[in-house]
């Protein structure tokens, strides 16, 4: 899978307006940090592909620790982190399960503290 680069986005913008970019991105896979910030500055949405890790769900000790403290699931915390990461992130986590849908919705309501964010930010670096 090849992610769109800042150069490719600029090239595409020369042809047509760009409203969103979708690349693989989540708490663990963070190669697009700079691109997300650049897109946010230009009012372009960023849609993380595999926001929960895809076929291999995200796993990290820090993620589990924060989830335990917040009495939430690790997946809810991972989605909450994405929503706090940047205002231009548009989440579309897929599921075929009502239980997972509820878990996904819970992530939108979680309040992560600055300490939680600092702990989670260390995962991808």
C-alpha positions in Angstrom: 0.0 0.0 0.0 1.4 3.4 -1.0 0.4 6.5 0.9 -0.1 9.8 -0.9 2.7 12.2 -0.2 2.6 16.0 0.2 4.1 16.2 -3.3 1.3 14.1 -4.8 -1.3 16.2 -3.0 0.3 19.4 -4.4 0.3 17.9 -7.9 -3.3 16.9 -7.6 -4.3 20.3 -6.3 -2.8 21.8 -9.5 -5.4 19.8 -11.4 -8.5 19.9 -9.2 -9.5 21.0 -5.7 -8.7 18.4 -3.0 -11.1 18.0 -0.1 -9.6 14.9 1.6 -6.7 12.5 1.6 -6.9 8.9 2.9 -3.8 7.1 4.0 -2.9 4.4 6.5 -2.6 6.1 9.9 -3.3 5.2 13.5 -1.8 5.4 16.9 1.0 3.0 16.0 1.5 3.8 12.3 2.3 7.5 12.3 4.2 8.3 9.0 1.8 11.0 8.0 2.1 13.3 11.1 3.6 16.2 9.0 1.2 15.7 6.1 -1.8 15.8 8.5 -0.6 19.1 9.9 0.0 20.5 6.4 -3.5 19.4 5.3 -5.1 20.9 8.4 -3.5 24.2 7.6 -5.0 24.1 4.1 -8.5 23.0 5.3 -8.2 19.5 3.8 -9.7 16.6 5.7 -7.6 13.5 6.5 -9.3 10.1 6.6 -7.1 7.5 8.4 -7.2 4.1 6.7 -7.1 1.3 9.3 -7.6 3.6 12.3 -7.8 0.6 14.5 -5.0 -1.3 12.9 -6.9 -3.3 10.2 -6.7 -7.0 10.4 -4.2 -6.8 13.3 -5.9 -4.7 16.0 -3.7 -2.2 17.7 -1.9 -3.5 20.8 0.4 -1.5 23.1 0.9 -1.5 26.9 0.4 2.2 27.1 -2.9 2.0 25.1 -4.1 -0.7 27.5 -3.0 1.3 30.6 -4.9 4.4 29.5 -8.0 2.4 28.6 -8.0 0.8 32.0 -7.7 4.2 33.7 -10.5 5.5 31.7 -12.6 2.4 32.1 -12.8 2.1 28.3 -11.6 -0.3 25.6 -8.3 0.2 23.9 -10.1 0.7 20.6 -12.2 3.5 22.0 -9.1 5.2 23.3 -7.3 4.8 20.0 -10.2 6.5 18.2 -10.3 9.3 20.9 -6.6 9.8 20.3 -7.2 10.2 16.6 -10.0 12.7 17.2 -7.7 14.8 19.5 -4.7 14.5 17.1 -6.0 17.1 14.6 -9.3 18.9 13.8 -9.1 17.8 10.2 -9.2 14.0 11.0 -12.4 12.4 9.7 -12.9 9.0 11.2 -14.8 6.2 9.3 -14.0 3.1 11.4 -15.8 0.2 9.7 -17.6 -2.5 11.6 -20.3 -5.1 11.0 -20.9 -5.5 14.7 -23.3 -3.5 16.9 -21.0 -4.0 19.9 -18.0 -2.6 17.9 -20.2 0.3 16.7 -21.0 1.2 20.3 -17.3 0.9 21.1 -16.4 3.3 18.2 -19.0 5.8 19.4 -17.7 5.7 22.9 -14.3 6.9 21.6 -15.9 10.1 20.4 -17.0 10.9 23.9 -13.8 10.1 25.8 -11.9 13.0 27.3 -8.2 12.3 27.1 -6.0 14.3 29.6 -2.7 15.8 28.5 -1.0 13.0 30.5 -3.0 10.4 28.6 -2.0 12.1 25.3 1.6 12.2 26.2 1.6 8.5 27.1 -0.2 7.5 23.9 2.0 9.8 21.7 5.1 7.7 22.8 3.6 4.6 21.1 4.1 5.7 17.5 7.6 7.2 18.0 
